[in-house]
């Protein structure tokens, strides 16, 4: 089974990296498990947003998954901060 052309294990590894990068940029303090969740769900959320706006996604493969996961995780961190306030 493929997730955006990277496979499930690749999605976990790349999602963790994307979540970690988002954590560093957004200066949030989450653990490795939350980084993985943020990266994977962030990629799904951003792909859904792009599809709703009729904008093509960044493509397939690990680099596209890393970019969408990073941007999506940043969006999720930002939204979480808005909700907490």
BAFI-3210 file (N, C-alpha, C; in Angstrom, 3 decimals, decimal comma, padded with zeros to 6 digits):
// residues 85
n [1|2|3|4|5|6|7|8|9|10|11|12|13|14|15|16|17|18|19|20|21|22|23|24|25|26|27|28|29|30|31|32|33|34|35|36|37|38|39|40|41|42|43|44|45|46|47|48|49|50|51|52|53|54|55|56|57|58|59|60|61|62|63|64|65|66|67|68|69|70|71|72|73|74|75|76|77|78|79|80|81|82|83|84|85]
n.u [000,845|000,539|001,422|001,084|003,095|005,280|005,088|004,078|005,925|007,844|006,240|005,856|008,488|009,247|007,144|007,677|010,092|009,208|007,376|009,164|010,787|008,829|008,250|010,655|010,731|008,315|008,684|007,569|006,946|007,005|006,855|008,559|006,648|004,372|005,406|005,578|002,854|001,880|003,281|002,340|-000,519|-000,567|000,312|-001,852|-003,919|-003,051|-003,021|-005,778|-006,739|-005,525|-006,767|-009,437|-009,276|-008,778|-006,140|-003,140|-001,357|001,916|003,011|004,261|006,193|009,093|010,159|008,090|006,191|007,490|007,558|004,779|003,986|005,491|004,557|001,823|001,947|002,904|000,678|-001,187|-000,030|-000,176|-002,983|-003,684|-002,565|-004,170|-006,640|-006,156|-005,880]
n.v [-001,178|002,207|005,480|008,442|007,760|006,883|004,761|003,072|002,879|004,667|006,951|007,295|007,783|010,042|011,721|012,083|013,496|015,780|016,785|017,298|019,292|021,275|021,688|022,834|025,219|026,490|026,725|025,038|022,717|019,615|016,024|013,153|011,285|012,906|014,598|012,869|012,296|014,913|015,484|013,502|013,796|016,473|016,498|015,203|017,004|019,371|018,454|018,024|020,639|021,858|020,379|021,143|023,783|023,510|023,302|021,989|019,358|019,008|016,900|013,486|011,212|011,196|013,790|015,561|014,664|015,346|018,164|018,821|017,676|019,170|021,858|021,454|020,527|022,828|024,467|023,075|023,338|026,101|026,453|025,017|026,656|028,930|027,958|027,300|029,785]
n.w [000,000|-000,806|000,243|-000,988|-002,763|-001,243|000,563|003,639|005,813|004,962|004,986|007,723|008,613|007,039|007,713|010,428|010,229|008,847|010,742|012,839|011,683|011,369|014,056|014,921|013,366|014,052|016,715|018,716|021,357|021,106|021,282|019,788|018,871|018,536|016,597|014,397|014,016|013,500|011,114|009,285|009,382|008,781|006,111|004,899|005,519|004,190|001,527|001,230|001,519|-000,714|-002,760|-002,372|-003,111|-005,735|-006,611|-007,825|-006,206|-004,673|-005,977|-006,185|-004,178|-001,972|-001,435|-002,136|-000,286|002,076|001,884|001,761|004,180|006,021|005,616|006,104|008,785|010,039|009,631|011,205|013,772|014,052|013,945|016,242|018,193|017,892|018,728|021,406|022,576]
ca.u [000,000|001,343|000,939|001,719|004,261|006,418|004,852|003,685|007,110|008,394|005,355|006,136|009,814|009,204|006,214|008,418|011,040|008,426|006,877|010,296|011,133|007,777|008,452|011,786|010,372|007,208|009,109|006,651|007,667|006,284|007,734|008,751|005,374|003,521|006,002|005,154|001,421|001,734|003,776|001,443|-001,823|-000,330|000,334|-003,225|-004,688|-002,657|-003,522|-007,222|-006,915|-005,171|-007,810|-010,637|-009,021|-008,489|-004,727|-002,424|-000,449|003,337|003,417|004,436|007,572|009,456|010,349|006,751|005,562|008,166|007,110|003,377|003,928|006,036|003,621|000,610|002,206|002,950|-000,714|-001,817|000,510|-000,760|-004,401|-003,729|-002,293|-005,350|-007,703|-005,793|-005,976]
ca.v [000,000|003,412|006,761|009,499|007,235|006,611|003,596|003,384|003,109|005,941|008,019|007,501|008,403|011,387|012,485|012,471|014,546|016,985|017,290|017,837|020,575|022,224|021,988|023,762|026,504|027,098|026,795|024,330|021,706|018,342|014,864|012,487|010,690|013,998|015,058|011,936|012,533|016,219|015,392|012,681|014,449|017,743|016,233|014,902|018,252|020,281|017,902|018,273|022,077|022,112|019,789|021,974|025,027|023,104|023,551|020,723|019,123|019,105|015,699|012,284|010,935|011,585|015,237|016,168|014,320|016,144|019,555|018,932|017,371|020,313|022,990|021,044|020,500|024,234|024,925|022,455|023,972|027,446|026,311|024,620|027,839|029,796|027,348|027,372|031,165]
ca.w [000,000|-000,998|000,733|-001,775|-003,458|-000,368|001,409|005,016|006,648|004,485|005,458|009,143|008,741|006,454|008,545|011,627|009,848|008,548|012,018|013,584|011,058|011,724|015,472|015,012|012,759|014,805|018,116|019,605|022,111|021,030|021,259|018,499|018,438|018,049|015,345|013,346|013,796|012,844|009,740|008,455|009,282|008,088|004,670|004,494|005,603|003,110|000,267|001,187|001,265|-002,115|-003,601|-002,243|-003,848|-007,117|-006,869|-007,901|-005,085|-004,997|-006,697|-005,374|-003,799|-000,608|-001,302|-002,140|000,986|003,096|001,753|002,180|005,604|006,756|005,548|006,801|010,223|010,475|009,678|012,366|014,977|014,093|014,297|017,645|019,008|017,833|019,517|022,818|023,075]
c.u [000,894|000,660|001,726|003,021|005,438|006,252|004,589|004,885|007,782|007,568|005,607|007,468|009,797|008,257|006,874|009,401|010,320|007,879|007,979|010,725|010,108|007,903|009,575|011,412|009,325|007,519|008,058|007,454|006,840|007,300|007,779|007,447|004,452|004,084|005,570|003,686|001,211|002,177|002,834|000,090|-001,690|-000,313|-001,065|-004,061|-004,336|-003,120|-005,022|-007,510|-006,619|-006,223|-009,079|-010,494|-008,695|-007,076|-004,027|-001,493|000,989|003,852|003,491|005,913|007,896|009,624|009,010|006,043|006,181|007,688|005,670|003,220|004,414|005,058|002,331|000,793|002,297|001,536|-001,415|-001,320|-000,093|-002,227|-004,557|-003,473|-003,479|-006,467|-007,418|-005,954|-007,362]
c.v [001,247|004,636|007,831|009,031|006,897|005,357|004,009|003,677|004,417|007,120|008,324|008,227|009,839|012,284|012,954|013,585|015,858|017,613|017,912|019,188|021,651|022,638|022,999|025,155|027,228|027,234|026,218|023,233|020,434|017,206|014,213|011,873|011,763|014,571|014,174|012,174|013,842|016,165|014,637|013,367|015,792|017,573|015,959|016,182|019,190|019,762|018,135|019,746|022,401|021,549|020,629|023,284|024,780|023,495|022,202|020,589|019,180|017,886|014,498|012,096|011,531|013,083|015,971|015,891|015,127|017,587|019,705|018,636|018,532|021,486|022,661|021,001|021,915|024,802|024,357|023,065|025,363|027,388|025,905|025,784|028,800|029,258|027,461|028,769|031,571]
c.w [000,000|-000,404|-000,001|-002,416|-002,564|000,487|002,852|005,909|006,253|004,959|006,931|009,325|008,232|007,230|009,828|011,351|009,566|009,824|012,851|013,015|011,404|013,189|015,661|014,502|013,591|016,295|019,074|020,297|022,142|020,989|019,893|017,987|017,870|016,751|014,178|012,993|013,050|011,383|008,820|008,278|008,570|006,582|004,146|004,468|004,453|001,756|000,124|000,903|-000,191|-003,065|-003,555|-003,023|-005,324|-007,530|-006,869|-006,705|-005,580|-005,740|-005,773|-005,075|-002,444|-000,438|-001,276|-000,822|002,126|003,065|002,233|003,672|006,456|006,784|006,299|008,307|010,785|010,592|010,912|013,677|015,146|014,526|015,761|018,581|019,019|018,717|021,009|023,400|023,344]
res [x|x|x|x|x|x|x|x|x|x|x|x|x|x|x|x|x|x|x|x|x|x|x|x|x|x|x|x|x|x|x|x|x|x|x|x|x|x|x|x|x|x|x|x|x|x|x|x|x|x|x|x|x|x|x|x|x|x|x|x|x|x|x|x|x|x|x|x|x|x|x|x|x|x|x|x|x|x|x|x|x|x|x|x|x]
***
